[in-house]
Amino acid sequence: MPNLTSLNVVGTSASTEELPSSCPICHFSIAPIHRVSKKVSDKIESCFECTNVECLRLFIAVYGNPFRLNNANVWRLQKTLPVTQQTKEFPDSINAISNQFGVIYNEAYAAEQFGLKEICGVGYRKSLEFLIKDYLIGRLSEGEGKAAAAEEIKKKFLGTCIKEDIADTNIKLVAQRATWLGNDETHYVRRWEDRDVKDLKKLIALTVNLIESEALTAQALLDMPGN
């Protein structure tokens, strides 16, 4: 049997299996102090106090979709408010390869934090395309044909770019799978029903790490050429 916590809602029996584990304002992991709860339409809004001494702010936890357990209404935690937006910092080597990648990624991240679950995946998919195409364009050899080759990459489907133009096997395989999940976020029917945005973000992070590793390795060899 789950451990239930009473929300002390006036006029109704309400419990929950989950209290907020972090503050939406300071983002610290906390054990919040419950102050008051109120039923609003088909939701319960609970006021909590952050226990981080550098914050101590009040925030709202919204509960909904109750189910019956031992003659009590057990409510599920849905979101916490207000949300203070976080941003994802990327290595300098990645920003040098694609300055737009981080901008687009963080717009998608902001959408996710504000609960826009149906559109954030589209933004993550777009950020991946900018990263891969800027990476490929940056690897083109200087010469008269570079501008034409860059334009060709810009116009290609992302999957085609990955298949035809990425030389590193690990980057190719990981970026390919990230693209599969990214495409699921833009299409009506999902092919990978057991995967979601969290999996897409993991694959993008792995792609970033592999590209960064390649860039840092190339720079190290350039700085310290062999005899």
N, C-alpha and C positions, 0 to 999 in steps of 0.2 A: 504493500500500500504506500502511495507517495506521501511525503511529508507536506502537509498543507499549512498555509499561513492565512490567518483571518485578516480580511481587509477592513473590518469594522465599518461596514457601510450601513448607515442609519436606515432602518426599515426593511432590510433584506438580509438573508444569510448568504455571505459571499466569502469564498476562499480562493487561493491561488496556489499553484505548484511552483511558481517562479516569481521571485523578486528581481528587480533590475540589478544586474551585476556590475554595471559601470555607469558613470554619470555622463549624460549626453552633452554636458557643457564642458567639463574638463577632461573627460574620457578616461579618468582613472578607474581602476577596478576598486569597487567599494562594497560595503554592506550597508545600504542606505537606511535611514531612520524614517519609518512611516509616520506621517503627520495626520492625514485625513483622507477619506475616500467619499466619493459621491457618484450615484448612478445618474447617468445622462443618457436618456433614450435607451439604446440597446448596448451601451458601453458603461464601464466603470472607470472614472478618472481618479487616480490616487496621487496625492501629493507626497513626495519624499524629499528628505534633506540629504545632500551629499555629505559624506563624512571625511572627505579630503580637506585637511585644515587650510589648504591654499585656495579652496573653492567655497565650500559650505553653502552652496546655492540650493534653492528649491527647484524641483523639476516635477513634471507630470508623467506618470506611467498610465498608458491606456490599455484596458483589458476588454476582451470581447470573446465571442464564440464559447459561451459557457456549456458545461456538460454536468450531468448529475452524478454524484458519487457520495454514497452513504447519506442520502437525504440533504446534501449540501450542493449549492451551485459552485462549481469550480471554474474559475475564469482564467483564460489564457492571456499572457502578456503579448501585446501586439506591437507597441512602439513606445518610445520615450521622447518627451518634448521639454524645452526647445532643443533643436539640434545645432550644435556649433560645428561648422564644417571643418573637416580635416583635409589635408592635402598629402599626396604621395610625392616624396622627393626621389628623383632619379639621379644616378651617377653622372658626373660631368661628361664622361665618355659617351653616354647615351644621348645626353642633351646636345653634344657636338654632332652626333650622327643625325639626329632628328629633333629640332627644337619644337616642332608641332606635336610630336608624340605625347609629351608630358602635359601639354595644354589640353589636348583632347581627352586624354586619360582622366585628368582631374575634373573635367566637366562631367564625364560619365560617373566618376566617383561621387561627385556632389549630388547628382541625380539619385544615385543609389542611397546615399545617406538621408536624403529627403523623402525616401520611400517610393521613388518613381521606378519601380522594379521592371516595368514593361519596356522602358526605353534606355535604361543604363547599359544593357547589353549591346545595343546598337552602337553606342558611343565607344565602348571597349573594342568592338570589332573595327570601328573606324580608326582608332588609335593604333591597332595592330597593323593595319594597312599602311599607315603613314610610316611607322617604324620600319617595316620590311622594305618598302619602296625607297625610302631615304637611305637605308642601309645599302641597298643594291646600287643606287645611283652614286653613292659615295665611293663605291668600290670600282667604278668604271675608270678605265685608263684615260689619261689625258690625250687629247688629239682631236682631229677634225670631226671624227664620228661620235664624240662623246655626247654632244647636244642631241643628236638624232637618237642615240641609244637611250638617253634619259627620257626622251619623249615617248619612246616605245614602252619603257617600263611603266610610266605613268598611266598609259592607256590600257595596259594588260589587266586581265582579271588577277586578283591576288593569288588565287590558287595556281594559276599558270606561272606567275612570277616565282613562286616558291618551288614549283616542280622544275622549271627550266633554268632558273638563274642563280639559285642558292647552291654554292659548292659544298659547304660544310654539312655533313650528313645529319649531325645532331640538330643543328638549327633548322634544317629542312624538315625533319620528322616532327619536331616539336611545334614549329610554326604551322605546319600542315594541320595538325590536330587542333591547335588554337583556332585556325580558320574554320574548321568544321563546326566547332561549338559557336564561334562568332556568327556563322551563317545561320545557325539555328535560331539565334536571337533576332534575325531579320525576316525569317520565313514563317508562313502560316502553319506548316506542319514541321514538328521537330523530328529529326532523325535520331538524336541522342537523348532519349526521354529520361534517362537516369543521370543526366548531367545538367548543370545549371551555371549561373553566372560565376559562382565561386570557383568552379572548375576552369572556366574560361580565364579568370584572373590568375589562377595558378599557372596555367600554360603560358600566358603573356609574361608573367614574372620569370618563368624559366627561360623563355625566349630572350628576354632582356639580359638575364645572367649569362647566357651563352654568347650573345653578341658582345656584351661587355668583356667577357673573358677573351674573346678573339681580339678585340681592340687593344686590350691591355697587353696581351702577349705580343702583338705586332709592335706596339710602342716599346716594350722592353727589349725586343730584339733589335729595334732601330737604335735605341739609346746605347746598347752594348753589343755592337757587331762582333762576330767571331774573328779570330785572327786569320 
